């Protein structure tokens, strides 16, 4: 990874690391509700809705976002 300077004079990394949502989402315990079957079902439903194939990582991210939204709504 090389560092470059942007127009504002700040140092930035030119090649940011790519992190899979699986790693980014946290520990396995917090995703124990997310079965392989549930992920595949989410892929199937979202692929139809988006009119393209949704990857496993995208399905996991979608499920995590829906869970976070539900948690916020419950608190309100």
NORWO-V718761 format. One record per backbone hydrogen bond with DSSP energy under -1.0 kcal/mol. CO is the residue of the C=O (numbers start at 1). NH is the residue of the N-H. E is the energy in kcal/mol with one decimal. If there is no record, write none. Layout:
co = <CO | CO>
nh = <NH | NH>
e = <E | E>
//
This chain:
co = <2 | 4 | 6 | 10 | 12 | 20 | 21 | 28 | 29 | 31 | 33 | 35 | 36 | 37 | 38 | 39 | 40 | 41 | 42 | 43 | 44 | 45 | 46 | 47 | 55 | 56 | 57 | 58 | 59 | 60 | 61 | 62 | 63 | 64 | 65 | 66 | 67 | 68 | 69 | 70 | 71 | 72>
nh = <14 | 12 | 9 | 6 | 4 | 24 | 25 | 31 | 32 | 34 | 35 | 39 | 40 | 41 | 42 | 43 | 44 | 45 | 46 | 47 | 48 | 49 | 50 | 52 | 59 | 60 | 61 | 62 | 63 | 64 | 65 | 66 | 67 | 68 | 69 | 70 | 71 | 72 | 73 | 74 | 75 | 76>
e = <-2.6 | -3.1 | -2.5 | -2.5 | -3.0 | -2.3 | -2.0 | -1.2 | -1.5 | -1.7 | -1.2 | -2.2 | -2.5 | -2.4 | -2.3 | -2.4 | -2.3 | -2.6 | -2.8 | -2.4 | -1.5 | -2.0 | -2.9 | -1.5 | -2.3 | -2.4 | -2.2 | -2.6 | -2.5 | -2.5 | -2.3 | -2.4 | -2.3 | -2.5 | -2.3 | -2.5 | -2.4 | -2.1 | -2.6 | -2.3 | -1.6 | -1.5>
//
